[in-house]
């Protein structure tokens, strides 16, 4: 009975996040930190940071894998699957509905007024998470230096995964040699297995599943990186036009939850309902497997001197990347008086009133964006 109550709690938390987590991985993780660490105390902020660091080491959507880690920590293996499924489910349902509209009528409803209000609200949520996580991550001068280097590299256009891994490796080795006179044991790098593409003339549900399983197994990075993978797999093979792919990526950016719900939209275009189910299952299945394998190893990583330094450095690097994302999003979002007013109101609500949470801020931004649209 106690176990069932825990699983119900996990389901409720991640269904809510799946419905209101707009703005991409940085915003998703920010909302998760507030819900799981600050409000519910499921784990310490340090352990939450360690989970972020570990998640950055494996392929797949970071924020979705973080939900799985948090579910595992709270409810074991069943908690992992409940959390991941509940976070993904709302986005998949919304995307499936929009895909049906697109295929049936050839167009989508106007969504720009809603986006214009949500994005400034997301900036406030990311900023709050950076402040909380940064206090825990930046423990000493060396880690501050690592963070600054990764931040500068990210702003200069270095791939975020390369910046994270290099920051982690350099910091890990530095702290290991600083604190120990022992020789460094051999460390075998973990290389993702890249699967070759198979050019086919005709699609089937099985081929859709296999294509998206390959992408989910090797995908690092954001929704824009997903565009490159899908362009190579789908457009190059003549299965989808590039404008259709860009439309699908836009839908994934707009809907709450993981951007990889784009797969649902494309799968429906390629094979109807069963194609959508095959694509969705294929792209998310590797993440469940990776987290299932990795999560039990995290305590060992925390006890290892070398890996502890590596995790601390990756944690700092992850916060630095969030800062870079915030800076870039701010440049792109705060382009008019309306967006500045929305971010100011949402900031006052979030930082000025303790009972206001991230979901309330998202709803406030959505309403304000729509009101500005109506009265402009």
Protein Blocks (a to p, Z undefined) as FASTA:
>chain_A
ZZmmmmmmmmmmmmmmmmmmghijklmmmmmmmmmmmmnopacfklmmmmmmmmmmpgcj
fklmmmmmmmmmmnojmlmmmmmmmmmmmmmmmmmmmmmmmmmnopacdfklmmmmmmmm
mmmmmmmmmmmmmmmmmmbfklmmmmmmmmmmmmnopafklmmmmmmmmmmmmmmmmmpc
bdcddddddddddddddddfbdcfklmmmmmmmmmmmpgcdfklmmmmmmmmmmmnopac
fklmmmmmmmmmmpgcjfklmmmmmmmmmnojmlmmmmmmmmmmmmmmmmmmmmmmmmmm
mmpmklmmmmmmmmmmmmmmmmmmmmmmmmmmmmcfklmmmmmmmmmmmmmpmklcfklm
mmmmmmmmmmmmmmZZ
